[in-house]
Amino acid sequence: MDLNFSPEEERFRLDVRAFLEKELPADIRDKVQSGKHLSKEDYLRWHKILYKKGWVAGNWPKEYGGTDWSPAFQYIFDEERAAAGAPIILPFSMKMVAPVLMAFGDKTQQDYFLPRILSGEDWWCQGYSEPGSGSDLASVSTRAVRDGENYTVNGQKTWTTLAQHADWIFALVRTDPDVKPQKGISFLLIDMKSPGVTVRPIIMLDGGHEVNEVFFDNVKVPVANRVGEENAGWTYAKYLLGHERTNIAEVGGCKQALRQVKELAANARDGDSNLLANPRFADKIAQAEIDLMALEITNLRVMAMAEKNAAPGPEASLLKIKGSELQQTLSELMMETAGCYGLPYQPDALHADFTGSVAGPDNYLPVSGHYFNTRKVSIYGGSNEIQKNIVSRMILGL
């Protein structure tokens, strides 16, 4: 494959760069670049700006309102977005449930849900993990019992990202407990305003309210909100996870993080010189950069497969493993550059309305919180241990 971008792709890069410079709100950019928390309104405002431009659904086919960008265009957009300090497009709606609806949903579901996802009218969250079912998703126990034209759902989901904002949740539920675990799961679309749905926050080590527990107590869900066939949800879940693991690689975000590490290190003192002049630290930077180049090449290979309309395969597991490890490495290097300024953590200072004083330079404020937060990336989306098993079986044939 040709790893060089074409003249057309380079022109697109310049178009994206100009658009971001003109349209990205300065207050949102400043929050992202300084590591401050984004509100629901921040995410939605940026979503609607992209929607107005016609760029919010780069990975969607035109028949559903997307731009049908090539994988190279999608890659360039994400790289420029990260470099400019624009927020990510939250994946749960656009890159997770939407591809499942396009591939397996019926026309009624597609006609109703996809335009609302595209416009930002509906915010979605993911109901996969449970207290006893994380990487082993086949063991989910949230139960859905059919009664005529409805299911009655009881159970609990956990680590549900941004469920406090969500209008809908796509959930794996057990509809047949008497068969092989993978054979008895269905994929339901559940209105978060339904009676019996309760959201309880989980406050993380970095002080953020990012994840939640979601409880279902005799929640009525129309059978019409089941995607595909009953008990075939495992197939749809695996399809979705392939897209999720590809997204977790965050090559553009890693490039921006590497630039940030270098900037911090250039200003950090190590005796009479800056930290970049320390050979041992410079070796760590060089290794991270080499790993990032390898990750980028792997991502481009997966893109080349996507050009042939192939769904993400076991290669997505490689992206997930190396991408999450690299994100953690970069967060550790940030902590090393911060030194003593990385020890105190003031989560209140990461809110936009904070007016108090802080310990040390402002640019070190988010470093320890970011370090805490990236501990999770090697677990969610299927733990790295599980991904290594997939690679060993499906790529190495072991």
N, C-alpha and C positions, 0 to 999 in steps of 0.2 A: 504494500500500500504506500501511496505517496503521502508523507507526513508534512509536506509543505502546503500552506494555505494558498489557494488560487487567488489571482487578482480580484475576482469578484468577491471572494471571502474577505480579503483585506479591505476592500471598499466598504463592505458591510461593517467591519470593525470600526472604521472611521465614522460611519453613520451612527452606530451605537454610542460611540464615545461622544459625539456631538449632541445626541439626544439626552444622554445622561447629564452632560454639562448644563444643558438648558432646562431640563424638566425635573431633575431630581431635587425635591425640596431641601433647602439648606439645613433646616432643623432636623430632618430625618437623617440626612448625611452625617451631620455632626454627632447625632446619637450613636449611629453605627460605628463611626470612626473612633469615638471616645469610649465605646463599650457600655453605653447606658442602655437601660431597658426600653424596649419599644412597646407601645400600647397597641391595643386592637385597632384603634383609629389610625395609627401610623401605618400598620400593615395594609389596612383597607384603602387608605388614601393612595399609597403607592400602587396597589393593585389596580385601582380605578384609573390612575394615570397611564399605566401600561395597557389597560383595556381600551381606553380612548385612542391610544396610538395603534392598537391592534397587535400588540406584542406580548400580551399576557399569557398566551397559550402557544408558545413556540413549538411544543412537541405534539400539538393536536393536528389532526387532518383538517383541511379546509372545510370539508362537509359538515364538521361540527363547530365551525367558527374559529378554528385555529389558523396559524400562519403556515403550518406544514413546513417549517424550517428543516433544512438538512441537519443531521447531527453536528456537522461542522459549524453551522450558523448558531445552533443552540450552545455549543461549546464556547464560541467566541462571545456570545451575549453574556454567558455566566461569568466568563473571565473578566470582561469589562465591567460588569455589574459589581463584582467583588472589589475590583481595583478602584472604582469610583465611590465606594462606600454606600451602595444601595442595598436595601434589605433583600434577603432571599424571597422568592415567591414560595410561600408555604406549600409543602408538597402534598399534604393530605387530600386536598381537593383536586388540584390541578394534575398531579403526577402519580397519584395512587388510586383513589376511587374512580376518577374519570377514565383512565385507561381500562379499568375493569368493566365499567359500564359500556364503553365503546366495544369491547371484545365480547362481553357475555350478557349485557343487559338487553331487555326487550325495548322495542321502539317507544313505548309509552314512558319507560324510565328515562331513556335517552332524551326524549323531547322535553320532559319536565325538568330533570336535574341538570343536564349539561349546560343549558343557557344560564341557569342560576349560578352554577359554579363559575362559569366564564365571566359573568358580570360582577362577581363578588357578593351577590345577594345572600348566598348560603356559605357558611363557614363549617367545615367538616373536621371531625377528629377520628382517630383510629381506635377501634375496640378489639384489640388482639390479646395482649398480655393479661394474665390473671395472677392472683397471688401464688398459685401453684403451677402456672403454665406460662413460661417465658420463652426461652428458646425451643422448648418442647411444646410447640403450639398445638400439636395433635391431641394433647391431653386437656384441652379447654373443657370446662364443665358448666359454663353458663348455659342454661337449658331453655330451649324453645319448644313448647308443646302446642301442636296445632289443634285449633278448635274452630272448625268451619272455615271462615274466610280470614281468620286471625291466628297469629301465634301469641302465646302468653310466655313472656321472657322473664326468667329469674336468674340472678347471679351477680357477678362482680367483675369489672375490668380494672386494671391498675396501670400506673405510669402513662396515663392517657394525656398526651400533650395538648395543652391549651383547650381542654374540654370545657373550661369555665366560659369560653367565648363561643362554643360551637352551637350551631343550629341542628346539625345532624351528626350521627356517628355510624360508621360502617363497622359491623361487628361479626365476629365468628361465634356461632352458637351451636350447641349440640342438639340435633334434631332426632338422632337415633343412638341411644346408649348401648344397643345390643349388638353392634357390628364392630369391625376393626376401627380403631379411633379415627383414622383418616377418612373412613367411609361414612361417618355419621355427622358431618359438620355442614352447616349451611351458612350462607353469606347474607346477612340482613342489613337493611337501611332503616335506621331507627331515628325518629324525630325526638330530639333532646327535650322538647317541651311536653312530651307524653307524660301523663300521670304515672308516678312510680319511678321516674328517673331522678336520681340524686347524685350530685357532684360534690365531692369533698376534696379540698386541696391537700397536696403534699408539698411542704416547703422544703426546698433542697438545701444542700450545704452552702450554696452561694446566696441563700436568702431569697431566691426567686420562686414565684408561684408559676412554674412552667408545667408541672405534671399534676395529675389528679387520680383519685379513685372514682369510679362511676358504678353506681348500684342500680340494679333493675329489680323492682318489686312488683310482680304481676303486671308487667308492662304489655299492653296490647299493641301488636305490630301487624298491619295488614299483610296477608300472604303476597299481595301485589308488590310489596317492598322486598321480597326475596329476589336476589340476583341469580339468574340461571335456575338450575334444577335443585330440588331438595336433596341434601346429603352430598352435593358435589362441590361444596364450598372450599374444600382443601385445594382443589385444582385452581380456583380463582385466587385463593390466598397465596399460593406459590407464584402465580403470575404477578401479583402485586408486589411480593417481596423482592422479585428480581428487579423491578423498577426502583424500589426503596433502596436496595443495596448499592445500585449504581449511583443514586443521588448522594448517598452517605460519603462517597469518595471526596466530594467537595474540593476538586482540584483548584478551582478559582479561589476559593476561600483559603486554601493552604498557601497559594502563592502570595496572597495578601498578608497572611500571618507571617510568612518568611520575611517579607519586606519589613513588617513591623518589628520582628526580632532584630533584624539588622540595624534598623533605626534606633531601637532602644540600646543595643549593644554599642553603637557608635557614640552614644552619650553616657554610657556607664563607665566609671573609672575603675581601672585595674592597676593600682600603683600610679605611675606617672603617665600611663597611656590609656587608651580606651580598651574596652573588653574585646573588641574585634582583633586587637593586636596580640591577644593571648593565643599561642599556638594550639593549646588544647581546646579552647572554646572555638577557635576557627575551624578545627577539625570537625567539631560537632555540627557547625553550620554547614560545612562542605558535605558531610554525610546526609544531612537533612535535604540539602539541595539535590544531591544525587538521587535520593529516594523519591523526591518529588518529580524529578525528570522521568524516572522509571514508572511512577504512577501515571503520569501524563501519557506516556507511550501506551500503557495498558488501556487507559481510558480511550485513546484514539483507536485502538484495535477494536474495542467494544463498539465504538461509533461506526467503524467500518462495517461491522456485522449489522448494525442497525440500518445502514444504507441499503442492505439487502432485505430489509423488513423482517429481520430475525429478532425474536424476543430475547431479552437478556438471559444468558445461560449461566453455567457455573463460573464463567469469567467474572460475573458480577460479584461473586464471593471474594475473588482476589482483590477487586477494587475496594470492597468493604473492609477487608482485613488491613490492607496497606494504607488505605485512606484514614481509617480510624487510628491506626498506630502512629501515623505521621501527625495527625492533629494533636495527639497526646504529646508526642515528642516536641512539637513546636510550643505547646503550652508550658512544658517543662523548661525549655530554653528561655521563654519569656520570664519565668520565675527566677531563673538564674541571672538574667540581666537586671532584674529588679533588686536582687539582693535583699537587704533589710527592709526596703520599701514594699516588698512583696509579702511580708509577714502580717502586717495589720490588714484586716479586710473590713471595709465599711460599705455594706450593701446599700444603705440608705443613700449614699453619695452617688449611686448609679441611677437614681431617679431624676428626671428632668427638673423637678421643682426643688431639689436640694439646695439649701442656702448656707449650710454650716461650713466649718473648716475641715480640712483633710490632712492626713499625715503623709508628707512627702509630695513629690510632683504629681500633678493630675494624671499624666499619661501612665502612671503605674497603678491607678485606682482599680481598673478592671482585671489586672493580671491574675491575682489569686482566685478571684471568682471564676475566671475563665479556666484556670487550672482545675478547680473543683468540677466544673461542669463537663469538661472533656473526659473525665473518668468514665462517663456513661457510654461514650461512643463505641467502645469495643464490645458493648453488651447489647444495645438495642439494635433492632433490625436482624436479630439472630446473632448470638455471641460469636466472637472470633473463633472459639474452640469448635463450635458447630460448623462455621464456614470452612475451617481447615479439614474437617471430616468430609464435607461436600467436595472440596478440591481433590482430596486424596482418592475419593471414590470415582468421581465423574471426569476428572482430568488426568490424574495419574494412574487410574485403574487399579488401585490398591485394595 
